Amino acid sequence: MRAELIQELQLLQNSRANKFADELADRILSSVDAVNEKVQSSMSKRGNMLMLLDKTLNFSTIRKLRNRFFRP
């Protein structure tokens, strides 16, 4: 009887430990996912801004060259 109680107590402790580990892992994963999403969003916005800047610079450079060499 005593061995059965000890075994039952060990099973209960293991169950609680596994539950705590699962909850902790879920919290860590959710925070990592949130950070990844923010970083990805920030990089995407920066990339879009750089592409727009590049496009604007290309148009202004072409316009300057056209005005300089091909005067009407």
PyMOL Python script that loads the backbone (N, CA, C, O; Angstrom):
from pymol import cmd

cmd.read_pdbstr("""\
ATOM      1  N   MET A   1       0.823  -1.199   0.000  1.00  0.00           N
ATOM      2  CA  MET A   1       0.000   0.000   0.000  1.00  0.00           C
ATOM      3  C   MET A   1       0.864   1.258   0.000  1.00  0.00           C
ATOM      4  O   MET A   1       0.592   2.217  -0.722  1.00  0.00           O
ATOM      5  N   ARG A   2       1.900   1.233   0.818  1.00  0.00           N
ATOM      6  CA  ARG A   2       2.771   2.408   0.906  1.00  0.00           C
ATOM      7  C   ARG A   2       3.501   2.647  -0.418  1.00  0.00           C
ATOM      8  O   ARG A   2       3.638   3.793  -0.846  1.00  0.00           O
ATOM      9  N   ALA A   3       3.960   1.601  -1.056  1.00  0.00           N
ATOM     10  CA  ALA A   3       4.653   1.725  -2.335  1.00  0.00           C
ATOM     11  C   ALA A   3       3.716   2.289  -3.398  1.00  0.00           C
ATOM     12  O   ALA A   3       4.131   3.083  -4.243  1.00  0.00           O
ATOM     13  N   GLU A   4       2.463   1.880  -3.352  1.00  0.00           N
ATOM     14  CA  GLU A   4       1.478   2.399  -4.305  1.00  0.00           C
ATOM     15  C   GLU A   4       1.251   3.899  -4.100  1.00  0.00           C
ATOM     16  O   GLU A   4       1.120   4.645  -5.070  1.00  0.00           O
ATOM     17  N   LEU A   5       1.204   4.341  -2.838  1.00  0.00           N
ATOM     18  CA  LEU A   5       1.034   5.768  -2.555  1.00  0.00           C
ATOM     19  C   LEU A   5       2.244   6.576  -3.030  1.00  0.00           C
ATOM     20  O   LEU A   5       2.098   7.668  -3.579  1.00  0.00           O
ATOM     21  N   ILE A   6       3.436   6.025  -2.811  1.00  0.00           N
ATOM     22  CA  ILE A   6       4.648   6.703  -3.260  1.00  0.00           C
ATOM     23  C   ILE A   6       4.656   6.799  -4.785  1.00  0.00           C
ATOM     24  O   ILE A   6       4.996   7.838  -5.351  1.00  0.00           O
ATOM     25  N   GLN A   7       4.283   5.717  -5.429  1.00  0.00           N
ATOM     26  CA  GLN A   7       4.238   5.720  -6.896  1.00  0.00           C
ATOM     27  C   GLN A   7       3.196   6.718  -7.405  1.00  0.00           C
ATOM     28  O   GLN A   7       3.434   7.427  -8.382  1.00  0.00           O
ATOM     29  N   GLU A   8       2.059   6.766  -6.746  1.00  0.00           N
ATOM     30  CA  GLU A   8       1.005   7.713  -7.132  1.00  0.00           C
ATOM     31  C   GLU A   8       1.478   9.157  -6.945  1.00  0.00           C
ATOM     32  O   GLU A   8       1.202  10.019  -7.779  1.00  0.00           O
ATOM     33  N   LEU A   9       2.194   9.415  -5.841  1.00  0.00           N
ATOM     34  CA  LEU A   9       2.740  10.740  -5.591  1.00  0.00           C
ATOM     35  C   LEU A   9       3.756  11.119  -6.667  1.00  0.00           C
ATOM     36  O   LEU A   9       3.762  12.257  -7.137  1.00  0.00           O
ATOM     37  N   GLN A  10       4.609  10.182  -7.056  1.00  0.00           N
ATOM     38  CA  GLN A  10       5.593  10.449  -8.107  1.00  0.00           C
ATOM     39  C   GLN A  10       4.905  10.744  -9.437  1.00  0.00           C
ATOM     40  O   GLN A  10       5.330  11.636 -10.171  1.00  0.00           O
ATOM     41  N   LEU A  11       3.855  10.009  -9.747  1.00  0.00           N
ATOM     42  CA  LEU A  11       3.114  10.264 -10.979  1.00  0.00           C
ATOM     43  C   LEU A  11       2.480  11.654 -10.956  1.00  0.00           C
ATOM     44  O   LEU A  11       2.477  12.364 -11.961  1.00  0.00           O
ATOM     45  N   LEU A  12       1.944  12.029  -9.799  1.00  0.00           N
ATOM     46  CA  LEU A  12       1.333  13.351  -9.664  1.00  0.00           C
ATOM     47  C   LEU A  12       2.381  14.453  -9.835  1.00  0.00           C
ATOM     48  O   LEU A  12       2.133  15.453 -10.509  1.00  0.00           O
ATOM     49  N   GLN A  13       3.553  14.265  -9.219  1.00  0.00           N
ATOM     50  CA  GLN A  13       4.623  15.259  -9.353  1.00  0.00           C
ATOM     51  C   GLN A  13       5.098  15.367 -10.799  1.00  0.00           C
ATOM     52  O   GLN A  13       5.317  16.469 -11.301  1.00  0.00           O
ATOM     53  N   ASN A  14       5.256  14.244 -11.457  1.00  0.00           N
ATOM     54  CA  ASN A  14       5.664  14.260 -12.862  1.00  0.00           C
ATOM     55  C   ASN A  14       4.629  14.961 -13.735  1.00  0.00           C
ATOM     56  O   ASN A  14       4.974  15.714 -14.645  1.00  0.00           O
ATOM     57  N   SER A  15       3.371  14.705 -13.447  1.00  0.00           N
ATOM     58  CA  SER A  15       2.294  15.327 -14.208  1.00  0.00           C
ATOM     59  C   SER A  15       2.330  16.841 -14.031  1.00  0.00           C
ATOM     60  O   SER A  15       2.196  17.588 -15.000  1.00  0.00           O
ATOM     61  N   ARG A  16       2.512  17.292 -12.787  1.00  0.00           N
ATOM     62  CA  ARG A  16       2.588  18.733 -12.533  1.00  0.00           C
ATOM     63  C   ARG A  16       3.810  19.345 -13.194  1.00  0.00           C
ATOM     64  O   ARG A  16       3.732  20.442 -13.749  1.00  0.00           O
ATOM     65  N   ALA A  17       4.938  18.648 -13.142  1.00  0.00           N
ATOM     66  CA  ALA A  17       6.161  19.152 -13.758  1.00  0.00           C
ATOM     67  C   ALA A  17       5.988  19.254 -15.266  1.00  0.00           C
ATOM     68  O   ALA A  17       6.406  20.239 -15.874  1.00  0.00           O
ATOM     69  N   ASN A  18       5.373  18.242 -15.872  1.00  0.00           N
ATOM     70  CA  ASN A  18       5.151  18.275 -17.321  1.00  0.00           C
ATOM     71  C   ASN A  18       4.198  19.406 -17.706  1.00  0.00           C
ATOM     72  O   ASN A  18       4.392  20.071 -18.724  1.00  0.00           O
ATOM     73  N   LYS A  19       3.172  19.618 -16.889  1.00  0.00           N
ATOM     74  CA  LYS A  19       2.222  20.692 -17.167  1.00  0.00           C
ATOM     75  C   LYS A  19       2.918  22.044 -17.084  1.00  0.00           C
ATOM     76  O   LYS A  19       2.718  22.902 -17.945  1.00  0.00           O
ATOM     77  N   PHE A  20       3.741  22.238 -16.044  1.00  0.00           N
ATOM     78  CA  PHE A  20       4.473  23.492 -15.889  1.00  0.00           C
ATOM     79  C   PHE A  20       5.441  23.703 -17.049  1.00  0.00           C
ATOM     80  O   PHE A  20       5.554  24.812 -17.572  1.00  0.00           O
ATOM     81  N   ALA A  21       6.141  22.640 -17.452  1.00  0.00           N
ATOM     82  CA  ALA A  21       7.095  22.748 -18.571  1.00  0.00           C
ATOM     83  C   ALA A  21       6.364  23.090 -19.863  1.00  0.00           C
ATOM     84  O   ALA A  21       6.846  23.902 -20.653  1.00  0.00           O
ATOM     85  N   ASP A  22       5.205  22.478 -20.081  1.00  0.00           N
ATOM     86  CA  ASP A  22       4.424  22.774 -21.290  1.00  0.00           C
ATOM     87  C   ASP A  22       3.948  24.227 -21.302  1.00  0.00           C
ATOM     88  O   ASP A  22       4.015  24.899 -22.331  1.00  0.00           O
ATOM     89  N   GLU A  23       3.468  24.705 -20.156  1.00  0.00           N
ATOM     90  CA  GLU A  23       3.008  26.096 -20.084  1.00  0.00           C
ATOM     91  C   GLU A  23       4.160  27.069 -20.307  1.00  0.00           C
ATOM     92  O   GLU A  23       4.006  28.077 -20.997  1.00  0.00           O
ATOM     93  N   LEU A  24       5.314  26.761 -19.719  1.00  0.00           N
ATOM     94  CA  LEU A  24       6.481  27.619 -19.892  1.00  0.00           C
ATOM     95  C   LEU A  24       6.934  27.630 -21.346  1.00  0.00           C
ATOM     96  O   LEU A  24       7.256  28.687 -21.890  1.00  0.00           O
ATOM     97  N   ALA A  25       6.961  26.460 -21.977  1.00  0.00           N
ATOM     98  CA  ALA A  25       7.351  26.379 -23.388  1.00  0.00           C
ATOM     99  C   ALA A  25       6.370  27.153 -24.266  1.00  0.00           C
ATOM    100  O   ALA A  25       6.781  27.832 -25.207  1.00  0.00           O
ATOM    101  N   ASP A  26       5.082  27.052 -23.963  1.00  0.00           N
ATOM    102  CA  ASP A  26       4.079  27.795 -24.735  1.00  0.00           C
ATOM    103  C   ASP A  26       4.277  29.296 -24.607  1.00  0.00           C
ATOM    104  O   ASP A  26       4.169  30.029 -25.590  1.00  0.00           O
ATOM    105  N   ARG A  27       4.572  29.758 -23.377  1.00  0.00           N
ATOM    106  CA  ARG A  27       4.792  31.195 -23.177  1.00  0.00           C
ATOM    107  C   ARG A  27       6.030  31.672 -23.926  1.00  0.00           C
ATOM    108  O   ARG A  27       6.018  32.734 -24.547  1.00  0.00           O
ATOM    109  N   ILE A  28       7.092  30.883 -23.863  1.00  0.00           N
ATOM    110  CA  ILE A  28       8.330  31.270 -24.548  1.00  0.00           C
ATOM    111  C   ILE A  28       8.107  31.284 -26.055  1.00  0.00           C
ATOM    112  O   ILE A  28       8.522  32.222 -26.736  1.00  0.00           O
ATOM    113  N   LEU A  29       7.456  30.250 -26.576  1.00  0.00           N
ATOM    114  CA  LEU A  29       7.215  30.186 -28.021  1.00  0.00           C
ATOM    115  C   LEU A  29       6.327  31.328 -28.493  1.00  0.00           C
ATOM    116  O   LEU A  29       6.562  31.898 -29.558  1.00  0.00           O
ATOM    117  N   SER A  30       5.315  31.662 -27.714  1.00  0.00           N
ATOM    118  CA  SER A  30       4.432  32.754 -28.146  1.00  0.00           C
ATOM    119  C   SER A  30       5.172  34.083 -28.140  1.00  0.00           C
ATOM    120  O   SER A  30       4.950  34.914 -29.020  1.00  0.00           O
ATOM    121  N   SER A  31       6.056  34.300 -27.152  1.00  0.00           N
ATOM    122  CA  SER A  31       6.807  35.560 -27.141  1.00  0.00           C
ATOM    123  C   SER A  31       7.823  35.591 -28.275  1.00  0.00           C
ATOM    124  O   SER A  31       8.043  36.646 -28.870  1.00  0.00           O
ATOM    125  N   VAL A  32       8.444  34.463 -28.584  1.00  0.00           N
ATOM    126  CA  VAL A  32       9.388  34.399 -29.702  1.00  0.00           C
ATOM    127  C   VAL A  32       8.659  34.646 -31.020  1.00  0.00           C
ATOM    128  O   VAL A  32       9.167  35.354 -31.889  1.00  0.00           O
ATOM    129  N   ASP A  33       7.485  34.070 -31.166  1.00  0.00           N
ATOM    130  CA  ASP A  33       6.694  34.300 -32.380  1.00  0.00           C
ATOM    131  C   ASP A  33       6.325  35.774 -32.532  1.00  0.00           C
ATOM    132  O   ASP A  33       6.367  36.317 -33.636  1.00  0.00           O
ATOM    133  N   ALA A  34       5.966  36.416 -31.425  1.00  0.00           N
ATOM    134  CA  ALA A  34       5.613  37.836 -31.485  1.00  0.00           C
ATOM    135  C   ALA A  34       6.818  38.674 -31.904  1.00  0.00           C
ATOM    136  O   ALA A  34       6.687  39.589 -32.718  1.00  0.00           O
ATOM    137  N   VAL A  35       7.986  38.368 -31.353  1.00  0.00           N
ATOM    138  CA  VAL A  35       9.199  39.113 -31.715  1.00  0.00           C
ATOM    139  C   VAL A  35       9.537  38.871 -33.180  1.00  0.00           C
ATOM    140  O   VAL A  35       9.881  39.810 -33.899  1.00  0.00           O
ATOM    141  N   ASN A  36       9.444  37.618 -33.633  1.00  0.00           N
ATOM    142  CA  ASN A  36       9.726  37.313 -35.037  1.00  0.00           C
ATOM    143  C   ASN A  36       8.799  38.084 -35.967  1.00  0.00           C
ATOM    144  O   ASN A  36       9.230  38.593 -37.002  1.00  0.00           O
ATOM    145  N   GLU A  37       7.539  38.168 -35.597  1.00  0.00           N
ATOM    146  CA  GLU A  37       6.569  38.891 -36.430  1.00  0.00           C
ATOM    147  C   GLU A  37       6.915  40.377 -36.502  1.00  0.00           C
ATOM    148  O   GLU A  37       6.827  40.986 -37.568  1.00  0.00           O
ATOM    149  N   LYS A  38       7.310  40.965 -35.360  1.00  0.00           N
ATOM    150  CA  LYS A  38       7.673  42.385 -35.363  1.00  0.00           C
ATOM    151  C   LYS A  38       8.926  42.629 -36.195  1.00  0.00           C
ATOM    152  O   LYS A  38       8.994  43.602 -36.946  1.00  0.00           O
ATOM    153  N   VAL A  39       9.917  41.752 -36.065  1.00  0.00           N
ATOM    154  CA  VAL A  39      11.152  41.917 -36.831  1.00  0.00           C
ATOM    155  C   VAL A  39      10.870  41.776 -38.325  1.00  0.00           C
ATOM    156  O   VAL A  39      11.367  42.556 -39.139  1.00  0.00           O
ATOM    157  N   GLN A  40      10.073  40.779 -38.671  1.00  0.00           N
ATOM    158  CA  GLN A  40       9.749  40.564 -40.085  1.00  0.00           C
ATOM    159  C   GLN A  40       8.975  41.747 -40.649  1.00  0.00           C
ATOM    160  O   GLN A  40       9.225  42.172 -41.776  1.00  0.00           O
ATOM    161  N   SER A  41       8.044  42.274 -39.880  1.00  0.00           N
ATOM    162  CA  SER A  41       7.272  43.435 -40.327  1.00  0.00           C
ATOM    163  C   SER A  41       8.182  44.643 -40.506  1.00  0.00           C
ATOM    164  O   SER A  41       8.066  45.375 -41.489  1.00  0.00           O
ATOM    165  N   SER A  42       9.083  44.849 -39.558  1.00  0.00           N
ATOM    166  CA  SER A  42      10.011  45.978 -39.644  1.00  0.00           C
ATOM    167  C   SER A  42      10.910  45.855 -40.866  1.00  0.00           C
ATOM    168  O   SER A  42      11.128  46.837 -41.576  1.00  0.00           O
ATOM    169  N   MET A  43      11.430  44.664 -41.116  1.00  0.00           N
ATOM    170  CA  MET A  43      12.300  44.460 -42.274  1.00  0.00           C
ATOM    171  C   MET A  43      11.525  44.649 -43.575  1.00  0.00           C
ATOM    172  O   MET A  43      12.054  45.200 -44.541  1.00  0.00           O
ATOM    173  N   SER A  44      10.293  44.199 -43.599  1.00  0.00           N
ATOM    174  CA  SER A  44       9.467  44.360 -44.791  1.00  0.00           C
ATOM    175  C   SER A  44       9.216  45.840 -45.070  1.00  0.00           C
ATOM    176  O   SER A  44       9.321  46.285 -46.213  1.00  0.00           O
ATOM    177  N   LYS A  45       8.884  46.605 -44.027  1.00  0.00           N
ATOM    178  CA  LYS A  45       8.652  48.041 -44.201  1.00  0.00           C
ATOM    179  C   LYS A  45       9.919  48.739 -44.682  1.00  0.00           C
ATOM    180  O   LYS A  45       9.869  49.605 -45.556  1.00  0.00           O
ATOM    181  N   ARG A  46      11.048  48.357 -44.105  1.00  0.00           N
ATOM    182  CA  ARG A  46      12.316  48.979 -44.512  1.00  0.00           C
ATOM    183  C   ARG A  46      12.631  48.639 -45.970  1.00  0.00           C
ATOM    184  O   ARG A  46      13.073  49.495 -46.736  1.00  0.00           O
ATOM    185  N   GLY A  47      12.396  47.378 -46.340  1.00  0.00           N
ATOM    186  CA  GLY A  47      12.633  46.979 -47.728  1.00  0.00           C
ATOM    187  C   GLY A  47      11.750  47.743 -48.690  1.00  0.00           C
ATOM    188  O   GLY A  47      12.210  48.179 -49.746  1.00  0.00           O
ATOM    189  N   ASN A  48      10.495  47.909 -48.340  1.00  0.00           N
ATOM    190  CA  ASN A  48       9.578  48.676 -49.199  1.00  0.00           C
ATOM    191  C   ASN A  48      10.024  50.128 -49.330  1.00  0.00           C
ATOM    192  O   ASN A  48       9.975  50.708 -50.414  1.00  0.00           O
ATOM    193  N   MET A  49      10.464  50.714 -48.206  1.00  0.00           N
ATOM    194  CA  MET A  49      10.932  52.098 -48.257  1.00  0.00           C
ATOM    195  C   MET A  49      12.171  52.213 -49.140  1.00  0.00           C
ATOM    196  O   MET A  49      12.294  53.163 -49.914  1.00  0.00           O
ATOM    197  N   LEU A  50      13.089  51.255 -49.029  1.00  0.00           N
ATOM    198  CA  LEU A  50      14.295  51.295 -49.857  1.00  0.00           C
ATOM    199  C   LEU A  50      13.964  51.129 -51.336  1.00  0.00           C
ATOM    200  O   LEU A  50      14.566  51.786 -52.186  1.00  0.00           O
ATOM    201  N   MET A  51      13.012  50.256 -51.646  1.00  0.00           N
ATOM    202  CA  MET A  51      12.612  50.065 -53.039  1.00  0.00           C
ATOM    203  C   MET A  51      11.983  51.344 -53.594  1.00  0.00           C
ATOM    204  O   MET A  51      12.265  51.732 -54.728  1.00  0.00           O
ATOM    205  N   LEU A  52      11.136  51.995 -52.802  1.00  0.00           N
ATOM    206  CA  LEU A  52      10.534  53.256 -53.249  1.00  0.00           C
ATOM    207  C   LEU A  52      11.601  54.330 -53.437  1.00  0.00           C
ATOM    208  O   LEU A  52      11.553  55.099 -54.397  1.00  0.00           O
ATOM    209  N   LEU A  53      12.560  54.377 -52.518  1.00  0.00           N
ATOM    210  CA  LEU A  53      13.646  55.349 -52.644  1.00  0.00           C
ATOM    211  C   LEU A  53      14.469  55.085 -53.891  1.00  0.00           C
ATOM    212  O   LEU A  53      14.836  56.013 -54.612  1.00  0.00           O
ATOM    213  N   ASP A  54      14.759  53.812 -54.144  1.00  0.00           N
ATOM    214  CA  ASP A  54      15.532  53.450 -55.331  1.00  0.00           C
ATOM    215  C   ASP A  54      14.779  53.837 -56.600  1.00  0.00           C
ATOM    216  O   ASP A  54      15.369  54.359 -57.545  1.00  0.00           O
ATOM    217  N   LYS A  55      13.484  53.579 -56.614  1.00  0.00           N
ATOM    218  CA  LYS A  55      12.677  53.916 -57.783  1.00  0.00           C
ATOM    219  C   LYS A  55      12.660  55.428 -57.998  1.00  0.00           C
ATOM    220  O   LYS A  55      12.798  55.901 -59.126  1.00  0.00           O
ATOM    221  N   THR A  56      12.492  56.181 -56.915  1.00  0.00           N
ATOM    222  CA  THR A  56      12.480  57.639 -57.013  1.00  0.00           C
ATOM    223  C   THR A  56      13.825  58.162 -57.498  1.00  0.00           C
ATOM    224  O   THR A  56      13.882  59.048 -58.351  1.00  0.00           O
ATOM    225  N   LEU A  57      14.908  57.611 -56.950  1.00  0.00           N
ATOM    226  CA  LEU A  57      16.233  58.055 -57.377  1.00  0.00           C
ATOM    227  C   LEU A  57      16.481  57.727 -58.841  1.00  0.00           C
ATOM    228  O   LEU A  57      17.056  58.534 -59.571  1.00  0.00           O
ATOM    229  N   ASN A  58      16.055  56.561 -59.268  1.00  0.00           N
ATOM    230  CA  ASN A  58      16.232  56.195 -60.673  1.00  0.00           C
ATOM    231  C   ASN A  58      15.474  57.155 -61.583  1.00  0.00           C
ATOM    232  O   ASN A  58      16.010  57.591 -62.602  1.00  0.00           O
ATOM    233  N   PHE A  59      14.249  57.484 -61.233  1.00  0.00           N
ATOM    234  CA  PHE A  59      13.468  58.407 -62.047  1.00  0.00           C
ATOM    235  C   PHE A  59      14.098  59.792 -62.066  1.00  0.00           C
ATOM    236  O   PHE A  59      14.160  60.437 -63.112  1.00  0.00           O
ATOM    237  N   SER A  60      14.565  60.247 -60.905  1.00  0.00           N
ATOM    238  CA  SER A  60      15.160  61.588 -60.877  1.00  0.00           C
ATOM    239  C   SER A  60      16.479  61.608 -61.630  1.00  0.00           C
ATOM    240  O   SER A  60      16.794  62.599 -62.289  1.00  0.00           O
ATOM    241  N   THR A  61      17.263  60.527 -61.547  1.00  0.00           N
ATOM    242  CA  THR A  61      18.523  60.449 -62.291  1.00  0.00           C
ATOM    243  C   THR A  61      18.265  60.436 -63.783  1.00  0.00           C
ATOM    244  O   THR A  61      18.947  61.128 -64.539  1.00  0.00           O
ATOM    245  N   ILE A  62      17.289  59.657 -64.212  1.00  0.00           N
ATOM    246  CA  ILE A  62      16.946  59.601 -65.639  1.00  0.00           C
ATOM    247  C   ILE A  62      16.453  60.966 -66.105  1.00  0.00           C
ATOM    248  O   ILE A  62      16.796  61.417 -67.198  1.00  0.00           O
ATOM    249  N   ARG A  63      15.655  61.614 -65.279  1.00  0.00           N
ATOM    250  CA  ARG A  63      15.137  62.936 -65.645  1.00  0.00           C
ATOM    251  C   ARG A  63      16.279  63.943 -65.788  1.00  0.00           C
ATOM    252  O   ARG A  63      16.299  64.739 -66.727  1.00  0.00           O
ATOM    253  N   LYS A  64      17.230  63.904 -64.849  1.00  0.00           N
ATOM    254  CA  LYS A  64      18.367  64.824 -64.925  1.00  0.00           C
ATOM    255  C   LYS A  64      19.204  64.557 -66.167  1.00  0.00           C
ATOM    256  O   LYS A  64      19.601  65.492 -66.863  1.00  0.00           O
ATOM    257  N   LEU A  65      19.472  63.289 -66.450  1.00  0.00           N
ATOM    258  CA  LEU A  65      20.260  62.954 -67.640  1.00  0.00           C
ATOM    259  C   LEU A  65      19.524  63.374 -68.914  1.00  0.00           C
ATOM    260  O   LEU A  65      20.134  63.900 -69.845  1.00  0.00           O
ATOM    261  N   ARG A  66      18.229  63.141 -68.950  1.00  0.00           N
ATOM    262  CA  ARG A  66      17.443  63.520 -70.137  1.00  0.00           C
ATOM    263  C   ARG A  66      17.457  65.023 -70.336  1.00  0.00           C
ATOM    264  O   ARG A  66      17.611  65.508 -71.457  1.00  0.00           O
ATOM    265  N   ASN A  67      17.297  65.758 -69.245  1.00  0.00           N
ATOM    266  CA  ASN A  67      17.306  67.217 -69.338  1.00  0.00           C
ATOM    267  C   ASN A  67      18.693  67.737 -69.723  1.00  0.00           C
ATOM    268  O   ASN A  67      18.818  68.756 -70.403  1.00  0.00           O
ATOM    269  N   ARG A  68      19.705  67.041 -69.291  1.00  0.00           N
ATOM    270  CA  ARG A  68      21.070  67.506 -69.576  1.00  0.00           C
ATOM    271  C   ARG A  68      21.493  67.215 -71.020  1.00  0.00           C
ATOM    272  O   ARG A  68      22.094  68.065 -71.676  1.00  0.00           O
ATOM    273  N   PHE A  69      21.180  66.026 -71.506  1.00  0.00           N
ATOM    274  CA  PHE A  69      21.672  65.622 -72.819  1.00  0.00           C
ATOM    275  C   PHE A  69      20.653  65.739 -73.949  1.00  0.00           C
ATOM    276  O   PHE A  69      21.037  65.870 -75.111  1.00  0.00           O
ATOM    277  N   PHE A  70      19.394  65.694 -73.634  1.00  0.00           N
ATOM    278  CA  PHE A  70      18.363  65.740 -74.676  1.00  0.00           C
ATOM    279  C   PHE A  70      17.459  66.948 -74.459  1.00  0.00           C
ATOM    280  O   PHE A  70      16.284  66.808 -74.121  1.00  0.00           O
ATOM    281  N   ARG A  71      18.009  68.104 -74.652  1.00  0.00           N
ATOM    282  CA  ARG A  71      17.224  69.315 -74.460  1.00  0.00           C
ATOM    283  C   ARG A  71      16.295  69.514 -75.653  1.00  0.00           C
ATOM    284  O   ARG A  71      16.702  69.348 -76.803  1.00  0.00           O
ATOM    285  N   PRO A  72      15.075  69.861 -75.377  1.00  0.00           N
ATOM    286  CA  PRO A  72      14.126  70.071 -76.475  1.00  0.00           C
ATOM    287  C   PRO A  72      14.345  71.343 -77.244  1.00  0.00           C
ATOM    288  O   PRO A  72      13.610  71.627 -78.189  1.00  0.00           O
TER     289      PRO A  72
END
""", "prot")
cmd.dss("prot")
cmd.show_as("cartoon", "prot")
cmd.util.cbc("prot")
cmd.orient("prot")
